[in-house]
Amino acid sequence: MVDHTSPQTFSGPFSLGADFPTPSLETWRAIAETSLKGRALESLTSPVDEGVDAKVLYTAADRGANPGLPGVHPFTRGGIGQSREVCSLFTHPDIDIAARQIAEETKRGAHSVWVRFSGGVRSGIDPRSPEATQWNGDGIIVETTDDLDHLFDGVDLAATPIHLEAGGNAIAAAATFIAALRRRGIDSETVHGSFNLDPLGALVGDGVLAYGLDRSFDLMTPVAAWCLEKAPGIRALSVSTLPYHGAGGTPVQELALALATGIDSLRTMENGGLKPEAACRQIRFLFATGRDFFTEAAKLRAFRRIWAQAAASCGVDGPEAAALIHSVSSTRNLTTRDPWVNLLRVTVGAFASTVGGADTVTTLPFDAPIGPSDPLARRMALNTQTICREECHLDHVVDPGGGSWFIEKLTEDLAQAAWTLFQEIEALGGMRRLVAEDGLTRLLAPAAERVRRQVSRRKAPVTGVSTWPNLNEAPVTRETTDVQALLDLTGSRRPGADVSNHLEHLEKLAMEGTASLMEAAIEAADAGATLTQMAEALQFGSRPSRTVPLPRISDAAPFEHLRDVSDTILAESGSRPTIFLANLGPIPEHTARATFAKNFFEAGGIETVANGGFDTPESAAENFKASGAHMACICSSDTLYTEGAAPLADALKNAGALAVCLAGRPGDNEAPWRKAGVDHFIFIGSDVLEILGSLMQRAEVAS
């Protein structure tokens, strides 16, 4: 028999750490600053949010407040044995298609279903009215209990949590859903999900609140009380930060606005007779996950902490103080150009949501900004979470970020900054007053402008759009739905129903705000009342609240607009706007800046003409004229710019260049190329959008 015993290579206890000296922080700092060639280490500190910075190194000295243990107050670290709910969002206007998608995805691994009703329905407007046409393509057109029952044809409603998003018409949608349950013989006490009554979020998101702001808040308590008694697995209220995030809000602002809105809801329910513990059990929070992994993970941890702190001040420090959080991919980060990169963006968001401890996670399809998603995109969105769960086992780890000095400090800083802003909002009169007096727009506008500047200067790069674009990419298109034809078809099938008595009864109860309101709404829905009819009844004696909705920002949109202009010029003239790279000197001298220039200009749809370089201004100008380009960019090293930039710029202008750019910084006032007749200097940190916009205007004139 062969002896396979491994020879012993060492004796005694094995201690790797003992073999190396322990460096001090001062030693590390000295070496790091030497590598920075004299720059201070603090120069590498990067801003995360206003008043919140990220350093290059964290130690035990950065440890903040005690985050506690998982499952206990202040719930910073989430729960123990917490199950992540994989939730798919459905928005296709056609109920038949949406119903098929829901049935398929719940079989493939979606734990819960989130349905977004069309904007007309959310606003309490008849979807066939002219006013509703601006919204009808952004969600499912559901009008009656029959529609909702059909929507969930392939779903076991007793086992699948359902989240309804009906904006300002949430109560009518909730009643319609319960009526559909009862038709199937399902007890509402056995179901789970949410009705998402969020008056402030609906008003600033859609611009219309069907029942009016005061009436909507008055009806919060009756709906919440009904859920507590008849459907304890359903949360009546939500606080969505999606409108604030979509308008350019920062993480600190999202946290503070969510907290202020939640406190307003608690006050309303307490004034209506609900105890704080019961009121806390009726609210869920919806956050978007943006581009920065660590910030987004810390954001969710920070919110649990500040919500628990606020709840404790209301006398709630038990499990009811744990915030229930639903996170969804940020639409602000998604692109229509090179949308395949969206797969990476939503994956980062899903990962951050899980690390941050979200209870429910929604991953959007990569083609969501383009139109109704195709089956491949929907399947990949769902599979992203399946892989995170089944292969990466992310849901098997309690608080993955816990113990990281960086994440703990970032959590602490975000929480402190958000609490300070929350106190400022409270001092102004609270969230309702902030919205009513248009203070929300004033609060978010500077943040949106900061985001715009970061994107414009590519300090917040959008891969595939503002950086590394591909002008020859095949566009991804999706078929649009003929909503009007869909409405005509469904309208011809819908029998009329005399529900006047039910609606009159609902009107009376809505004005009184009594506890029997929900039962009356359910009876009206079961009798055949449409969501629009119920909205009119619930607002009786009041009127809809209206405001200018918050803008929905897309980081990539300004660059994508320039690409659209380029496509139009290509279609009309047969060629794109073109810029000639006037490469000066041999390849080693110009290749780095020529590559940078190509990336720079093509981000705006301006095609570049490359070459191997030129020895003289005359040869460069001659080749420029032969290229047919209208503009030129000088690319080389600072050394060659000293003598060659000025004559080359003059030669290009004389050859007919409408604009001449130079790849590099303008330098100080004594730099020879600063006075070389150059129209734009392009470099890291320059305003890319401003320069591209100026060049595109010249190209449009030339074309």
C-alpha positions as CSV (number, residue, x, y, z in Angstrom):
1,M,0.0,0.0,0.0
2,V,1.3,3.4,-1.0
3,D,1.7,5.9,1.9
4,H,0.1,9.2,0.9
5,T,0.8,11.0,4.1
6,S,2.0,14.6,3.5
7,P,5.3,15.5,5.0
8,Q,5.2,17.9,8.0
9,T,6.6,21.2,6.9
10,F,6.5,23.2,10.2
11,S,6.3,22.5,13.9
12,G,4.6,24.3,16.7
13,P,1.7,26.8,16.6
14,F,1.1,28.5,13.3
15,S,0.6,32.3,13.5
16,L,0.9,34.3,10.3
17,G,0.3,37.6,11.9
18,A,3.2,37.2,14.3
19,D,5.6,37.0,11.4
20,F,4.9,40.6,10.2
21,P,5.2,43.9,12.1
22,T,2.0,45.8,12.8
23,P,2.2,49.2,11.0
24,S,0.9,52.3,12.7
25,L,-1.7,54.6,11.0
26,E,0.9,57.3,10.9
27,T,3.3,55.1,9.0
28,W,0.6,54.2,6.5
29,R,-0.3,57.8,6.1
30,A,3.3,58.9,5.5
31,I,3.7,56.2,2.8
32,A,0.4,57.1,1.2
33,E,1.2,60.8,1.0
34,T,4.6,60.0,-0.5
35,S,2.8,58.1,-3.3
36,L,0.6,61.2,-3.8
37,K,3.7,63.3,-4.4
38,G,3.0,65.8,-1.6
39,R,-0.8,66.0,-1.8
40,A,-2.6,65.7,1.4
41,L,-4.5,62.4,2.0
42,E,-7.6,64.4,2.6
43,S,-7.5,65.5,-1.1
44,L,-8.9,62.0,-1.9
45,T,-12.0,62.5,0.3
46,S,-15.0,62.4,-2.0
47,P,-18.5,63.9,-1.2
48,V,-21.4,61.5,-0.9
49,D,-24.0,64.0,0.0
50,E,-24.2,67.5,1.5
51,G,-22.4,67.1,4.8
52,V,-21.5,63.5,4.2
53,D,-18.0,62.5,2.8
54,A,-16.2,59.2,2.1
55,K,-12.7,59.0,3.2
56,V,-10.0,56.7,1.8
57,L,-9.5,54.7,5.0
58,Y,-11.6,53.9,8.0
59,T,-10.5,52.5,11.3
60,A,-12.0,51.5,14.6
61,A,-11.8,55.2,15.6
62,D,-14.5,55.9,13.0
63,R,-17.0,53.5,14.7
64,G,-20.2,55.5,15.3
65,A,-23.2,54.8,17.5
66,N,-23.8,51.2,18.5
67,P,-26.0,49.8,15.7
68,G,-27.4,47.2,18.1
69,L,-28.2,43.6,17.2
70,P,-30.2,42.3,14.3
71,G,-33.9,42.1,15.1
72,V,-33.9,44.5,18.0
73,H,-34.2,48.3,18.5
74,P,-32.9,50.4,16.7
75,F,-33.2,47.9,13.9
76,T,-30.3,49.3,11.9
77,R,-29.1,45.8,11.2
78,G,-32.4,44.5,10.0
79,G,-34.1,41.3,11.2
80,I,-33.0,37.7,12.0
81,G,-34.2,35.0,9.6
82,Q,-35.5,37.8,7.3
83,S,-36.9,36.5,4.1
84,R,-36.3,38.7,1.0
85,E,-39.5,39.0,-1.0
86,V,-38.8,39.0,-4.7
87,C,-41.4,41.3,-6.3
88,S,-42.1,41.9,-10.0
89,L,-43.7,45.1,-11.2
90,F,-46.4,44.9,-13.9
91,T,-47.4,48.0,-16.0
92,H,-48.5,46.8,-19.4
93,P,-51.8,48.7,-20.4
94,D,-53.4,45.5,-21.8
95,I,-54.9,43.4,-19.0
96,D,-54.7,40.2,-21.1
97,I,-50.9,40.7,-21.5
98,A,-50.4,41.8,-17.9
99,A,-52.3,38.8,-16.6
100,R,-50.2,36.4,-18.7
101,Q,-47.0,38.1,-17.4
102,I,-48.2,37.8,-13.8
103,A,-49.1,34.1,-14.1
104,E,-45.7,33.3,-15.8
105,E,-43.5,35.2,-13.3
106,T,-45.2,33.9,-10.2
107,K,-44.4,30.4,-11.5
108,R,-40.8,31.3,-12.2
109,G,-40.0,32.6,-8.8
110,A,-41.6,36.0,-8.1
111,H,-42.9,35.9,-4.5
112,S,-45.1,38.9,-4.8
113,V,-46.9,41.0,-7.5
114,W,-46.8,44.8,-7.8
115,V,-49.4,46.2,-10.2
116,R,-49.3,49.9,-11.3
117,F,-52.6,51.2,-12.6
118,S,-52.7,53.7,-15.5
119,G,-52.2,57.4,-14.7
120,G,-55.8,58.1,-15.6
121,V,-57.1,55.5,-13.1
122,R,-54.6,56.8,-10.5
123,S,-55.9,60.3,-10.9
124,G,-59.6,59.2,-10.7
125,I,-60.2,60.2,-14.3
126,D,-62.2,58.2,-16.9
127,P,-59.5,56.6,-19.0
128,R,-61.5,57.5,-22.1
129,S,-61.5,61.2,-21.4
130,P,-59.1,63.5,-23.3
131,E,-57.4,64.5,-20.1
132,A,-56.4,60.8,-19.4
133,T,-54.6,60.3,-22.8
134,Q,-51.4,61.7,-21.4
135,W,-51.2,58.9,-18.8
136,N,-52.9,55.9,-20.2
137,G,-49.8,54.1,-21.5
138,D,-48.0,54.2,-18.1
139,G,-49.8,51.4,-16.3
140,I,-52.6,48.8,-16.4
141,I,-56.0,50.1,-17.4
142,V,-58.2,48.5,-14.7
143,E,-61.8,49.8,-14.4
144,T,-63.9,47.3,-12.5
145,T,-63.8,44.3,-10.2
146,D,-64.1,42.0,-13.2
147,D,-61.0,43.6,-14.7
148,L,-59.0,43.0,-11.5
149,D,-60.3,39.5,-11.1
150,H,-59.2,38.8,-14.7
151,L,-55.8,40.4,-14.0
152,F,-55.1,37.8,-11.3
153,D,-56.5,34.8,-13.2
154,G,-53.3,32.7,-12.8
155,V,-52.5,33.8,-9.3
156,D,-53.2,32.1,-5.9
157,L,-54.2,35.3,-4.1
158,A,-54.3,33.5,-0.8
159,A,-50.6,32.7,-1.1
160,T,-49.2,35.6,-3.2
161,P,-48.7,39.1,-1.7
162,I,-50.3,41.7,-3.9
163,H,-49.1,45.4,-3.9
164,L,-51.5,47.8,-5.6
165,E,-50.3,51.2,-6.9
166,A,-53.3,53.3,-7.6
167,G,-51.9,56.7,-6.6
168,G,-54.6,59.1,-5.3
169,N,-57.3,56.6,-6.1
170,A,-55.9,53.9,-3.7
171,I,-59.0,53.4,-1.7
172,A,-61.2,52.6,-4.7
173,A,-58.5,50.2,-6.0
174,A,-58.3,48.5,-2.5
175,A,-62.1,48.1,-2.4
176,T,-62.1,46.6,-5.9
177,F,-59.3,44.1,-4.9
178,I,-61.2,43.0,-1.8
179,A,-64.4,42.6,-3.8
180,A,-62.4,40.3,-6.3
181,L,-61.2,38.3,-3.3
182,R,-64.7,37.8,-1.9
183,R,-65.9,36.6,-5.3
184,R,-63.3,33.9,-5.2
185,G,-64.3,33.0,-1.6
186,I,-61.0,34.1,-0.2
187,D,-61.0,35.5,3.3
188,S,-59.2,38.9,3.5
189,E,-57.6,37.8,6.8
190,T,-55.5,35.3,4.9
191,V,-54.0,37.6,2.3
192,H,-50.9,39.8,2.3
193,G,-49.8,42.8,0.5
194,S,-50.4,46.6,0.5
195,F,-52.8,49.2,-0.7
196,N,-50.2,52.0,-0.8
197,L,-52.3,55.0,0.2
198,D,-49.7,57.8,-0.1
199,P,-51.5,61.2,-0.7
200,L,-48.3,63.3,-0.8
201,G,-46.3,61.0,-3.0
202,A,-49.3,60.6,-5.4
203,L,-49.9,64.4,-5.6
204,V,-46.3,65.4,-6.3
205,G,-45.8,62.3,-8.5
206,D,-48.9,62.6,-10.8
207,G,-49.9,66.2,-10.2
208,V,-53.4,65.1,-9.3
209,L,-54.9,63.7,-6.1
210,A,-58.4,62.4,-6.8
211,Y,-60.1,62.9,-3.4
212,G,-58.2,66.1,-2.5
213,L,-55.4,66.3,0.0
214,D,-57.5,66.9,3.1
215,R,-60.0,64.3,2.3
216,S,-57.3,61.7,1.5
217,F,-55.7,62.3,4.9
218,D,-59.1,62.1,6.6
219,L,-59.7,58.7,5.0
220,M,-56.4,57.2,6.1
221,T,-57.6,56.2,9.5
222,P,-60.8,54.4,8.4
223,V,-58.9,52.4,5.8
224,A,-56.0,51.6,8.2
225,A,-58.5,50.5,10.9
226,W,-60.3,48.3,8.5
227,C,-57.0,46.6,7.5
228,L,-56.1,46.0,11.1
229,E,-59.5,44.3,11.8
230,K,-60.3,42.6,8.5
231,A,-56.9,42.2,6.7
232,P,-54.0,42.2,9.2
233,G,-51.6,41.0,6.5
234,I,-52.2,44.1,4.3
235,R,-50.7,47.5,5.0
236,A,-52.9,50.3,4.0
237,L,-50.4,53.2,3.7
238,S,-47.0,53.7,2.1
239,V,-44.4,56.4,1.9
240,S,-42.8,56.4,-1.5
241,T,-39.6,58.4,-2.1
242,L,-39.6,57.6,-5.8
243,P,-40.9,61.0,-6.9
244,Y,-38.2,62.7,-4.8
245,H,-35.4,60.5,-6.1
246,G,-36.7,60.8,-9.7
247,A,-36.6,64.6,-9.3
248,G,-32.9,64.6,-8.4
249,G,-33.2,64.2,-4.6
250,T,-30.1,63.1,-2.7
251,P,-30.0,60.1,-0.3
252,V,-30.2,62.4,2.7
253,Q,-33.2,64.2,1.3
254,E,-34.9,60.9,0.5
255,L,-34.4,59.8,4.1
256,A,-35.6,63.0,5.6
257,L,-38.6,63.3,3.3
258,A,-39.6,59.7,4.0
259,L,-39.3,60.3,7.7
260,A,-41.3,63.5,7.6
261,T,-44.1,61.9,5.5
262,G,-44.2,58.9,7.8
263,I,-44.5,61.1,10.9
264,D,-47.4,63.1,9.2
265,S,-49.2,59.8,8.6
266,L,-48.7,58.7,12.2
267,R,-50.1,62.0,13.5
268,T,-53.1,61.6,11.2
269,M,-53.9,58.1,12.4
270,E,-53.3,58.9,16.0
271,N,-55.7,61.9,15.7
272,G,-58.2,59.5,14.2
273,G,-58.0,57.2,17.2
274,L,-55.4,54.6,16.3
275,K,-52.6,53.8,18.8
276,P,-49.1,54.5,17.6
277,E,-48.2,50.7,17.6
278,A,-51.1,49.9,15.4
279,A,-50.4,52.9,13.1
280,C,-46.8,51.9,12.6
281,R,-47.9,48.5,11.4
282,Q,-49.9,50.1,8.6
283,I,-47.0,51.9,6.9
284,R,-44.4,50.6,4.4
285,F,-41.6,52.5,2.8
286,L,-40.6,52.5,-0.9
287,F,-37.1,53.6,-1.9
288,A,-35.2,53.7,-5.2
289,T,-31.7,52.2,-5.3
290,G,-29.3,54.5,-7.2
291,R,-25.9,54.2,-8.7
292,D,-23.6,54.0,-5.7
293,F,-23.6,50.6,-4.0
294,F,-22.3,51.5,-0.6
295,T,-24.4,54.7,-0.3
296,E,-27.6,52.8,-1.2
297,A,-26.9,50.0,1.2
298,A,-26.1,52.4,4.0
299,K,-29.2,54.5,3.1
300,L,-31.6,51.6,4.0
301,R,-29.7,50.9,7.2
302,A,-29.8,54.6,8.1
303,F,-33.6,54.8,7.5
304,R,-34.4,51.9,9.8
305,R,-32.4,53.6,12.5
306,I,-34.0,57.1,12.2
307,W,-37.5,55.6,11.8
308,A,-37.0,53.5,15.0
309,Q,-35.8,56.7,16.7
310,A,-38.9,58.6,15.6
311,A,-41.2,55.8,16.6
312,A,-39.5,55.6,20.0
313,S,-40.4,59.3,20.6
314,C,-44.0,58.3,19.9
315,G,-43.7,55.5,22.6
316,V,-43.1,52.6,20.2
317,D,-39.9,50.7,20.7
318,G,-41.0,47.1,20.1
319,P,-41.1,45.2,16.7
320,E,-43.7,47.6,15.4
321,A,-40.9,50.3,15.2
322,A,-39.0,48.2,12.5
323,A,-39.5,49.9,9.1
324,L,-40.8,47.6,6.4
325,I,-38.8,48.6,3.3
326,H,-39.4,47.9,-0.4
327,S,-36.6,48.9,-2.8
328,V,-36.8,49.2,-6.5
329,S,-34.3,49.9,-9.3
330,S,-33.8,53.6,-9.9
331,T,-35.3,54.7,-13.2
332,R,-33.1,57.8,-13.1
333,N,-30.1,55.7,-13.8
334,L,-31.5,53.7,-16.7
335,T,-30.8,54.5,-20.3
336,T,-32.5,54.0,-23.7
337,R,-29.1,54.0,-25.5
338,D,-27.0,50.9,-25.0
339,P,-29.7,49.6,-22.6
340,W,-27.9,46.3,-22.1
341,V,-25.7,48.1,-19.6
342,N,-28.9,48.6,-17.5
343,L,-28.5,44.9,-16.6
344,L,-25.4,45.9,-14.6
345,R,-27.1,48.9,-13.0
346,V,-30.1,46.9,-11.8
347,T,-27.9,44.1,-10.5
348,V,-25.9,46.6,-8.4
349,G,-29.2,48.0,-7.1
350,A,-30.5,44.5,-6.2
351,F,-27.2,43.7,-4.5
352,A,-27.2,47.0,-2.5
353,S,-30.9,46.4,-1.5
354,T,-30.1,43.0,-0.1
355,V,-27.0,44.2,1.7
356,G,-29.0,47.1,3.1
357,G,-31.6,44.7,4.4
358,A,-34.7,45.6,2.2
359,D,-37.7,43.4,3.0
360,T,-38.9,43.4,-0.6
361,V,-36.8,44.0,-3.8
362,T,-38.0,44.8,-7.3
363,T,-35.5,44.6,-10.2
364,L,-36.7,46.5,-13.3
365,P,-36.2,45.0,-16.8
366,F,-33.3,46.5,-18.7
367,D,-35.6,47.9,-21.4
368,A,-38.0,49.5,-19.0
369,P,-37.3,53.1,-20.3
370,I,-38.0,52.1,-23.9
371,G,-41.5,50.7,-23.8
372,P,-43.4,47.6,-22.7
373,S,-40.7,45.1,-21.8
374,D,-40.3,42.0,-23.8
375,P,-40.2,38.4,-22.3
376,L,-36.4,38.3,-22.4
377,A,-36.0,41.5,-20.4
378,R,-38.6,40.5,-17.8
379,R,-37.1,37.1,-17.4
380,M,-33.6,38.5,-16.9
381,A,-34.9,41.0,-14.3
382,L,-36.4,38.2,-12.3
383,N,-33.4,35.9,-12.8
384,T,-31.1,38.6,-11.5
385,Q,-32.6,38.2,-8.1
386,T,-32.9,34.4,-8.4
387,I,-29.1,34.2,-9.0
388,C,-28.5,36.6,-6.0
389,R,-30.6,34.3,-3.9
390,E,-30.0,30.8,-5.1
391,E,-26.4,31.0,-6.2
392,C,-24.9,33.9,-4.2
393,H,-27.0,33.1,-1.1
394,L,-27.2,36.8,-0.2
395,D,-30.4,36.2,1.7
396,H,-28.6,33.7,4.0
397,V,-26.5,36.4,5.6
398,V,-27.7,38.7,8.4
399,D,-26.7,42.3,7.8
400,P,-23.8,41.7,5.4
401,G,-22.5,45.2,5.8
402,G,-22.4,45.1,9.6
403,G,-19.0,45.5,11.2
404,S,-17.5,47.3,8.2
405,W,-16.2,50.6,9.6
406,F,-16.9,52.3,6.3
407,I,-20.5,51.2,6.0
408,E,-21.2,51.7,9.7
409,K,-19.8,55.3,9.5
410,L,-21.6,56.0,6.3
411,T,-24.8,54.8,7.9
412,E,-24.2,57.0,10.9
413,D,-23.4,60.1,8.8
414,L,-26.5,59.7,6.6
415,A,-28.7,59.2,9.6
416,Q,-27.4,62.3,11.3
417,A,-27.7,64.5,8.2
418,A,-31.2,63.2,7.5
419,W,-32.3,63.7,11.1
420,T,-31.1,67.3,10.9
421,L,-33.0,68.0,7.7
422,F,-36.1,66.3,9.1
423,Q,-36.0,68.7,12.0
424,E,-35.8,71.6,9.6
425,I,-38.8,70.3,7.7
426,E,-40.7,69.9,11.0
427,A,-39.8,73.5,12.0
428,L,-41.3,74.7,8.7
429,G,-44.6,73.0,9.6
430,G,-44.1,69.5,8.4
431,M,-44.3,67.7,5.1
432,R,-47.9,68.7,4.2
433,R,-47.0,72.4,4.5
434,L,-43.8,71.8,2.6
435,V,-45.7,70.4,-0.3
436,A,-48.6,72.9,-0.1
437,E,-46.2,75.9,-0.2
438,D,-44.1,74.5,-3.0
439,G,-41.2,74.1,-0.6
440,L,-40.4,70.7,-1.9
441,T,-39.5,72.0,-5.4
442,R,-37.2,74.6,-3.8
443,L,-35.6,71.9,-1.7
444,L,-34.9,69.5,-4.5
445,A,-33.9,72.0,-7.3
446,P,-30.3,72.6,-6.0
447,A,-29.7,68.9,-5.7
448,A,-31.0,68.3,-9.2
449,E,-28.7,71.0,-10.5
450,R,-25.7,69.4,-8.7
451,V,-26.6,66.1,-10.4
452,R,-26.9,67.8,-13.8
453,R,-23.5,69.3,-13.4
454,Q,-21.9,66.0,-12.3
455,V,-23.4,64.2,-15.3
456,S,-22.5,67.1,-17.7
457,R,-18.9,67.0,-16.6
458,R,-18.9,63.2,-16.5
459,K,-18.1,63.2,-12.8
460,A,-21.1,60.9,-12.7
461,P,-20.5,58.9,-15.9
462,V,-23.2,57.0,-17.7
463,T,-21.5,54.0,-19.2
464,G,-22.5,53.4,-22.9
465,V,-23.9,56.9,-23.2
466,S,-21.7,59.7,-21.7
467,T,-18.7,57.4,-21.7
468,W,-17.7,54.7,-24.2
469,P,-20.6,55.2,-26.6
470,N,-21.1,53.1,-29.7
471,L,-22.5,55.2,-32.6
472,N,-23.1,52.1,-34.6
473,E,-25.1,50.2,-32.0
474,A,-28.4,48.7,-33.2
475,P,-31.2,50.5,-31.4
476,V,-33.4,48.4,-29.1
477,T,-37.1,49.1,-29.9
478,R,-40.3,47.8,-28.4
479,E,-43.8,47.8,-29.8
480,T,-46.1,50.4,-28.4
481,T,-49.7,49.6,-27.4
482,D,-52.6,51.3,-29.2
483,V,-54.3,52.4,-26.0
484,Q,-57.2,54.0,-27.7
485,A,-58.0,50.8,-29.6
486,L,-57.7,48.9,-26.4
487,L,-60.1,51.3,-24.6
488,D,-62.6,51.1,-27.5
489,L,-62.5,47.3,-27.3
490,T,-63.0,47.0,-23.6
491,G,-65.6,49.7,-23.6
492,S,-67.7,47.8,-26.1
493,R,-67.7,44.8,-23.8
494,R,-68.5,46.5,-20.6
495,P,-72.2,46.3,-19.5
496,G,-73.7,49.2,-17.7
497,A,-74.7,48.7,-14.0
498,D,-77.0,50.8,-11.9
499,V,-74.8,51.5,-8.9
500,S,-76.3,54.9,-8.0
501,N,-77.5,53.8,-4.6
502,H,-74.1,52.3,-3.6
503,L,-72.3,55.5,-4.8
504,E,-74.7,57.7,-2.8
505,H,-74.1,55.7,0.3
506,L,-70.3,55.9,-0.3
507,E,-70.5,59.7,-0.8
508,K,-72.2,60.1,2.6
509,L,-69.7,57.9,4.4
510,A,-66.8,59.6,2.7
511,M,-67.9,63.0,4.0
512,E,-68.3,61.5,7.5
513,G,-65.1,59.5,7.4
514,T,-66.7,56.6,9.3
515,A,-65.2,53.2,9.9
516,S,-67.8,51.5,7.6
517,L,-66.4,53.4,4.6
518,M,-64.3,50.5,3.3
519,E,-67.3,48.0,3.4
520,A,-69.4,50.5,1.5
521,A,-66.7,50.9,-1.1
522,I,-66.3,47.1,-1.4
523,E,-70.1,46.7,-1.9
524,A,-70.1,49.4,-4.6
525,A,-67.1,47.7,-6.4
526,D,-68.9,44.3,-6.2
527,A,-72.0,45.8,-7.7
528,G,-70.0,47.0,-10.8
529,A,-68.9,50.5,-9.9
530,T,-65.9,51.6,-11.8
531,L,-62.8,53.1,-10.1
532,T,-63.6,56.4,-11.7
533,Q,-67.2,56.4,-10.3
534,M,-65.9,55.5,-6.8
535,A,-63.3,58.3,-7.0
536,E,-66.0,60.8,-7.7
537,A,-68.0,59.5,-4.8
538,L,-65.1,59.6,-2.4
539,Q,-64.3,63.2,-3.4
540,F,-67.9,64.3,-3.0
541,G,-68.1,67.6,-1.2
542,S,-64.4,68.1,-1.9
543,R,-62.4,68.5,-5.1
544,P,-59.2,67.0,-6.5
545,S,-55.9,68.6,-5.5
546,R,-53.7,69.6,-8.3
547,T,-50.1,70.8,-8.6
548,V,-47.2,70.8,-11.0
549,P,-45.7,67.3,-10.7
550,L,-42.1,66.9,-9.8
551,P,-39.8,66.5,-12.8
552,R,-38.7,63.0,-13.7
553,I,-35.0,63.3,-14.4
554,S,-33.0,60.9,-16.5
555,D,-29.2,61.2,-16.1
556,A,-28.6,60.1,-19.6
557,A,-31.4,62.2,-21.3
558,P,-29.2,65.2,-22.3
559,F,-26.7,63.0,-24.0
560,E,-29.4,60.9,-25.6
561,H,-31.0,64.0,-27.0
562,L,-27.8,64.9,-28.8
563,R,-27.6,61.4,-30.1
564,D,-31.2,61.8,-31.4
565,V,-30.2,65.0,-33.2
566,S,-27.3,63.1,-34.7
567,D,-29.6,60.4,-35.9
568,T,-31.9,62.9,-37.5
569,I,-29.0,64.6,-39.3
570,L,-27.9,61.2,-40.5
571,A,-31.3,60.3,-41.8
572,E,-31.7,63.6,-43.6
573,S,-28.2,64.1,-45.0
574,G,-26.7,60.6,-45.2
575,S,-23.9,61.3,-42.7
576,R,-23.5,62.3,-39.1
577,P,-21.9,65.5,-37.8
578,T,-18.1,64.7,-38.1
579,I,-15.0,66.0,-36.4
580,F,-11.5,65.5,-37.8
581,L,-8.8,64.4,-35.2
582,A,-5.8,66.5,-36.2
583,N,-3.3,64.2,-34.5
584,L,0.0,66.0,-34.2
585,G,3.3,64.0,-34.2
586,P,3.9,60.3,-33.9
587,I,1.4,57.8,-32.4
588,P,2.9,57.8,-28.8
589,E,2.5,61.5,-28.6
590,H,-1.2,61.7,-29.6
591,T,-2.9,58.3,-29.1
592,A,-4.0,58.8,-25.5
593,R,-5.7,62.2,-26.2
594,A,-7.1,61.0,-29.5
595,T,-8.8,58.1,-27.7
596,F,-10.1,60.5,-25.1
597,A,-11.4,62.8,-27.9
598,K,-13.2,60.0,-29.7
599,N,-15.0,59.0,-26.5
600,F,-15.8,62.6,-25.8
601,F,-17.3,63.6,-29.2
602,E,-19.2,60.4,-29.9
603,A,-21.0,60.7,-26.6
604,G,-22.8,63.6,-28.4
605,G,-23.3,61.8,-31.7
606,I,-20.4,63.5,-33.4
607,E,-18.4,60.9,-35.4
608,T,-14.6,61.1,-35.4
609,V,-12.2,60.7,-38.3
610,A,-9.0,59.1,-37.0
611,N,-5.6,58.9,-38.6
612,G,-1.9,58.0,-37.8
613,G,-0.8,61.6,-37.2
614,F,0.8,64.5,-39.1
615,D,4.2,66.1,-39.0
616,T,3.1,69.5,-40.3
617,P,0.1,71.8,-40.0
618,E,-0.2,71.9,-43.8
619,S,-0.5,68.1,-44.2
620,A,-3.1,68.0,-41.3
621,A,-5.1,70.8,-42.9
622,E,-5.0,69.2,-46.3
623,N,-6.3,65.9,-44.9
624,F,-9.0,67.7,-42.9
625,K,-10.3,69.3,-46.1
626,A,-10.3,65.9,-47.8
627,S,-12.2,64.3,-45.0
628,G,-15.4,66.3,-45.5
629,A,-15.6,67.1,-41.8
630,H,-16.8,70.5,-40.6
631,M,-14.8,70.6,-37.3
632,A,-11.4,69.5,-36.0
633,C,-9.8,68.6,-32.8
634,I,-6.0,68.9,-32.2
635,C,-4.6,65.9,-30.3
636,S,-1.0,65.6,-29.0
637,S,1.2,66.2,-26.0
638,D,1.8,69.4,-24.2
639,T,5.3,69.4,-25.5
640,L,4.3,69.4,-29.1
641,Y,1.4,71.9,-28.4
642,T,4.1,74.5,-27.3
643,E,5.3,75.0,-30.9
644,G,2.6,73.3,-33.0
645,A,-0.8,74.1,-31.6
646,A,-1.1,77.7,-32.8
647,P,-0.1,77.2,-36.5
648,L,-2.2,74.0,-36.7
649,A,-5.2,75.8,-35.4
650,D,-4.7,78.6,-37.9
651,A,-4.3,76.1,-40.7
652,L,-7.4,74.3,-39.8
653,K,-9.5,77.5,-39.6
654,N,-8.1,78.6,-43.0
655,A,-9.1,75.2,-44.4
656,G,-12.7,75.8,-43.4
657,A,-13.1,74.3,-39.9
658,L,-16.2,75.8,-38.3
659,A,-14.8,75.0,-34.9
660,V,-11.4,73.8,-33.6
661,C,-11.0,72.0,-30.3
662,L,-7.8,71.0,-28.5
663,A,-7.6,67.9,-26.3
664,G,-6.0,69.1,-23.1
665,R,-6.3,71.7,-20.5
666,P,-5.9,75.4,-21.5
667,G,-3.0,75.8,-19.1
668,D,-2.0,79.0,-17.5
669,N,-2.1,82.4,-19.2
670,E,1.4,81.9,-20.5
671,A,0.7,78.6,-22.2
672,P,1.2,79.1,-26.0
673,W,-1.7,77.0,-27.0
674,R,-4.1,79.0,-24.8
675,K,-4.0,81.8,-27.4
676,A,-4.0,79.5,-30.4
677,G,-7.4,80.4,-31.7
678,V,-9.0,77.3,-30.2
679,D,-12.8,77.4,-29.6
680,H,-13.0,74.6,-27.0
681,F,-10.5,72.8,-24.7
682,I,-11.6,69.3,-23.8
683,F,-10.3,67.6,-20.8
684,I,-11.4,65.5,-17.7
685,G,-13.7,67.8,-15.8
686,S,-14.7,70.0,-18.7
687,D,-18.4,70.7,-19.3
688,V,-18.9,67.9,-21.9
689,L,-22.6,68.7,-22.6
690,E,-22.0,72.4,-23.1
691,I,-19.2,71.8,-25.6
692,L,-21.1,69.1,-27.4
693,G,-24.2,71.2,-27.6
694,S,-22.3,74.1,-29.1
695,L,-20.6,71.9,-31.6
696,M,-23.9,70.2,-32.5
697,Q,-25.5,73.6,-33.2
698,R,-22.7,74.4,-35.7
699,A,-23.1,70.9,-37.3
700,E,-26.8,71.4,-37.7
701,V,-26.2,74.7,-39.5
702,A,-23.6,73.1,-41.7
703,S,-25.8,70.2,-42.6
